[in-house]
Amino acid sequence: METRVDMQWIEACKIEDAIENGGVCLKLQDEQVALFYFTRRNEWYATQNECPHKHQMILSRGMLGSLGETPKVACPFHKKTFALDTGECLSGDECAIKTYPVKVENGRVYIAMTY
């Protein structure tokens, strides 16, 4: 049986509203989403805002960095690190975070939400 997932691009913010090399929290549909602008890589990422370790809505306040070529965010409270592109936990734990596609067009940032 094939499952169909519909995707909708939702405007998140203007480029100038984002924090360089940091994150902001947005509420899109019924989800808290962390949007990151990694200026050193000139890349945008979006993930769930909830840290799966203690279920706190704090990932948007995490520190950005890299593990080799993998862009990552570190939870500001628990220091668990997650790959921004895949959501994989890089700290050796089984938990992972949800990621969302991001695109930038005409000075605006869009995040793809599924329903």
Residue pairs with C-beta under 8 A, 6 or more apart in sequence:
5 114
5 115
6 114
6 115
7 101
7 112
7 113
7 114
8 112
8 113
8 114
8 115
9 103
9 110
9 111
9 112
10 28
10 29
10 110
10 111
10 112
10 113
11 108
11 109
11 110
12 26
12 28
12 33
12 35
12 46
12 102
12 108
12 109
12 110
12 111
13 24
13 26
13 35
13 108
13 109
14 107
14 108
14 109
15 37
15 104
15 107
15 108
15 109
16 107
17 24
18 24
18 35
18 37
18 44
18 109
19 37
20 37
20 39
21 37
21 38
21 39
21 40
21 64
22 36
22 37
22 64
23 34
23 35
23 36
23 37
23 59
23 60
23 61
23 62
23 64
23 73
24 34
24 35
24 60
25 32
25 33
25 34
25 35
25 49
25 57
25 60
26 32
26 33
26 34
26 35
26 111
27 33
28 111
28 113
29 113
29 115
31 48
31 113
32 48
32 49
32 50
32 57
33 46
33 47
33 48
33 49
33 100
33 111
34 46
34 47
34 48
34 49
34 59
34 60
34 62
34 73
35 44
35 45
35 46
35 60
35 102
35 109
35 111
36 44
36 45
36 46
36 47
36 60
36 64
36 73
36 84
37 44
38 44
38 45
38 64
38 71
38 84
41 66
41 71
43 71
44 102
44 103
44 104
44 109
45 71
45 73
45 84
45 85
45 99
45 102
46 99
46 100
46 101
46 102
46 111
47 59
47 73
47 82
47 84
47 87
47 97
47 98
47 99
47 100
48 59
48 97
48 98
49 57
49 58
49 59
49 60
50 56
50 57
50 59
50 97
51 57
51 58
51 59
51 75
51 77
51 78
51 80
51 97
52 89
52 95
52 96
52 97
53 75
53 78
53 80
53 93
53 95
54 77
54 78
56 77
58 75
58 76
58 77
59 73
59 75
59 82
59 97
61 76
62 73
62 74
62 75
62 76
63 73
63 74
63 76
64 71
64 72
64 73
64 84
65 71
65 72
65 73
65 74
65 81
66 72
67 81
67 83
67 90
70 83
70 85
70 90
71 83
71 84
71 85
72 81
72 82
72 83
72 84
72 90
73 81
73 82
73 84
74 80
74 81
75 81
75 82
79 91
80 89
80 91
80 93
80 95
81 89
81 90
81 91
82 88
82 89
82 90
82 96
82 97
83 90
84 99
85 99
86 96
86 99
87 96
87 97
87 98
87 99
88 96
89 95
89 96
89 97
100 111
100 112
100 113
101 111
101 112
102 109
102 110
102 111
102 112
103 109
103 110
103 112
104 110
